[in-house]
């Protein structure tokens, strides 16, 4: 835990008081209350205003709705290459050619042995 507590020790040595901590807490509570108020105004007091904002700021709405395209980037960078590699190397390469080849080869050799 020592690395994570380093900031607390630095703050103590540089004279940061509990007032700074209380100030950060107050700012975060104020931002949360502002968000609650804006959500109330957009969705309860005037329900159609959210749709108007979405049309007015279409590009921003799309960016936020798509969650900054993180899922698409993750899918393209990690998921699709792993699936393709698994399909081509593990399934078609190792399973079909090596494992199935050994099993089928053993069966064919037994059949050939029984014919002789």
Buried (B, 14 or more C-beta within 10 A) or exposed (E): EEEEEEEEEEEEEEEEEEEEEEEEEEEEEEEEEEEEEEEEEBEEEEEEEBEEEBEEEEEEBEEEEEEEEEEEEEEEEEEEEEEEEEEEEEEEEEEEEEEEEEEEEEEEEEEEEEEE
